[in-house]
């Protein structure tokens, strides 16, 4: 499937880091799968609140983990090397937790499909 982001009509889309044009495979569960054929033009969607949850899990919470662990360790007067090491370990543990929960998260992040 060839993906064209929704912001492709924006004048700044060529310079924007968020524009994504690439071939991707997306699995969409649907009960009316018989009406779709290879090569059909479709619109794949996800609930907006799930997009916000994805941003929270991928960007905001890791930033909070990093900043929070640095702040706590600096308050505890830890050395910079120890602070950096523990912060990296805590961040890695956060992403390992996400990886461990990937099946649960994948069930929650379901896509919808309609004919274009």
C-alpha positions as a Markdown table, in Angstrom:
| # | Residue | x | y | z |
|---|---|---|---|---|
| 1 | Unk | 0.0 | 0.0 | 0.0 |
| 2 | Unk | 1.3 | 3.5 | -0.8 |
| 3 | Unk | 0.8 | 5.8 | 2.1 |
| 4 | Unk | 0.2 | 9.6 | 1.6 |
| 5 | Unk | -0.2 | 11.6 | 4.8 |
| 6 | Unk | -3.2 | 13.7 | 5.4 |
| 7 | Unk | -1.0 | 16.9 | 5.4 |
| 8 | Unk | 0.2 | 16.4 | 1.9 |
| 9 | Unk | -1.8 | 19.4 | 0.8 |
| 10 | Unk | 0.1 | 21.7 | 3.2 |
| 11 | Unk | 2.5 | 24.2 | 1.6 |
| 12 | Unk | 5.3 | 23.2 | 4.0 |
| 13 | Unk | 4.9 | 19.4 | 3.6 |
| 14 | Unk | 8.1 | 18.9 | 1.7 |
| 15 | Unk | 10.2 | 20.4 | 4.6 |
| 16 | Unk | 8.1 | 18.8 | 7.4 |
| 17 | Unk | 9.6 | 15.9 | 9.3 |
| 18 | Unk | 6.2 | 14.4 | 10.0 |
| 19 | Unk | 5.2 | 13.9 | 6.3 |
| 20 | Unk | 5.4 | 10.1 | 5.7 |
| 21 | Unk | 5.2 | 8.7 | 2.2 |
| 22 | Unk | 6.3 | 5.1 | 2.1 |
| 23 | Unk | 5.0 | 1.7 | 1.3 |
| 24 | Unk | 3.7 | 0.1 | 4.4 |
| 25 | Unk | 1.8 | -3.0 | 5.4 |
| 26 | Unk | -1.2 | -2.4 | 7.7 |
| 27 | Unk | -3.4 | -5.2 | 9.0 |
| 28 | Unk | -7.0 | -4.2 | 9.3 |
| 29 | Unk | -9.6 | -6.5 | 10.7 |
| 30 | Unk | -13.0 | -6.1 | 9.1 |
| 31 | Unk | -16.1 | -8.3 | 8.7 |
| 32 | Unk | -16.7 | -7.1 | 5.2 |
| 33 | Unk | -13.3 | -8.0 | 3.8 |
| 34 | Unk | -14.9 | -9.5 | 0.6 |
| 35 | Unk | -15.6 | -6.0 | -0.8 |
| 36 | Unk | -11.9 | -5.1 | -1.0 |
| 37 | Unk | -9.4 | -6.3 | -3.6 |
| 38 | Unk | -5.7 | -5.9 | -4.1 |
| 39 | Unk | -5.0 | -2.5 | -5.7 |
| 40 | Unk | -8.2 | -0.9 | -4.4 |
| 41 | Unk | -7.9 | 2.7 | -3.2 |
| 42 | Unk | -8.9 | 2.8 | 0.5 |
| 43 | Unk | -8.7 | 5.1 | 3.5 |
| 44 | Unk | -7.2 | 3.5 | 6.6 |
| 45 | Unk | -8.1 | 5.4 | 9.8 |
| 46 | Unk | -7.6 | 5.2 | 13.5 |
| 47 | Unk | -9.5 | 6.8 | 16.3 |
| 48 | Unk | -8.1 | 10.3 | 17.1 |
| 49 | Unk | -8.0 | 9.5 | 20.8 |
| 50 | Unk | -5.8 | 6.5 | 20.1 |
| 51 | Unk | -3.4 | 8.7 | 18.2 |
| 52 | Unk | -3.1 | 10.9 | 21.2 |
| 53 | Unk | -2.5 | 7.8 | 23.4 |
| 54 | Unk | 0.2 | 6.8 | 21.0 |
| 55 | Unk | 1.9 | 10.2 | 21.3 |
| 56 | Unk | 1.6 | 9.9 | 25.1 |
| 57 | Unk | 3.2 | 6.5 | 25.2 |
| 58 | Unk | 5.9 | 7.1 | 22.6 |
| 59 | Unk | 7.0 | 10.7 | 23.4 |
| 60 | Unk | 5.5 | 12.3 | 26.4 |
| 61 | Unk | 5.9 | 9.6 | 29.0 |
| 62 | Unk | 9.5 | 8.8 | 28.0 |
| 63 | Unk | 10.3 | 12.5 | 28.3 |
| 64 | Unk | 8.7 | 12.5 | 31.8 |
| 65 | Unk | 10.7 | 9.4 | 32.8 |
| 66 | Unk | 14.0 | 10.9 | 31.5 |
| 67 | Unk | 13.5 | 14.4 | 33.1 |
| 68 | Unk | 12.0 | 13.0 | 36.3 |
| 69 | Unk | 14.9 | 10.5 | 36.8 |
| 70 | Unk | 17.5 | 13.2 | 36.1 |
| 71 | Unk | 15.8 | 15.6 | 38.5 |
| 72 | Unk | 15.4 | 13.0 | 41.3 |
| 73 | Unk | 19.0 | 11.9 | 41.0 |
| 74 | Unk | 20.4 | 15.4 | 40.9 |
| 75 | Unk | 18.3 | 16.2 | 44.1 |
| 76 | Unk | 19.9 | 13.1 | 45.6 |
| 77 | Unk | 23.3 | 14.5 | 44.7 |
| 78 | Unk | 24.2 | 11.6 | 42.4 |
| 79 | Unk | 27.2 | 12.0 | 40.2 |
| 80 | Unk | 26.6 | 12.9 | 36.5 |
| 81 | Unk | 27.9 | 9.5 | 35.4 |
| 82 | Unk | 25.6 | 7.7 | 37.8 |
| 83 | Unk | 22.7 | 10.0 | 36.8 |
| 84 | Unk | 23.2 | 9.3 | 33.1 |
| 85 | Unk | 23.6 | 5.6 | 33.6 |
| 86 | Unk | 20.5 | 5.2 | 35.8 |
| 87 | Unk | 18.5 | 7.4 | 33.4 |
| 88 | Unk | 19.4 | 5.3 | 30.5 |
| 89 | Unk | 18.5 | 2.1 | 32.4 |
| 90 | Unk | 15.1 | 3.5 | 33.5 |
| 91 | Unk | 14.3 | 4.7 | 30.0 |
| 92 | Unk | 15.3 | 1.2 | 28.6 |
| 93 | Unk | 13.1 | -0.4 | 31.2 |
| 94 | Unk | 10.2 | 1.8 | 30.1 |
| 95 | Unk | 10.6 | 0.8 | 26.5 |
| 96 | Unk | 11.0 | -2.9 | 27.5 |
| 97 | Unk | 7.7 | -2.6 | 29.4 |
| 98 | Unk | 6.0 | -1.2 | 26.2 |
| 99 | Unk | 7.5 | -4.1 | 24.2 |
| 100 | Unk | 6.2 | -6.6 | 26.8 |
| 101 | Unk | 2.7 | -5.0 | 26.5 |
| 102 | Unk | 2.8 | -4.8 | 22.7 |
| 103 | Unk | 0.1 | -7.5 | 22.2 |
| 104 | Unk | -2.3 | -5.7 | 24.6 |
| 105 | Unk | -1.5 | -2.4 | 22.9 |
| 106 | Unk | -1.9 | -3.8 | 19.4 |
| 107 | Unk | -5.4 | -5.0 | 20.3 |
| 108 | Unk | -6.3 | -1.5 | 21.5 |
| 109 | Unk | -4.8 | 0.2 | 18.5 |
| 110 | Unk | -7.1 | -1.1 | 15.8 |
| 111 | Unk | -7.5 | 0.4 | 12.3 |
| 112 | Unk | -10.7 | 1.1 | 10.3 |
| 113 | Unk | -11.0 | 0.8 | 6.5 |
| 114 | Unk | -13.3 | 2.4 | 4.0 |
| 115 | Unk | -13.3 | 2.6 | 0.2 |
| 116 | Unk | -11.8 | 5.9 | -1.1 |
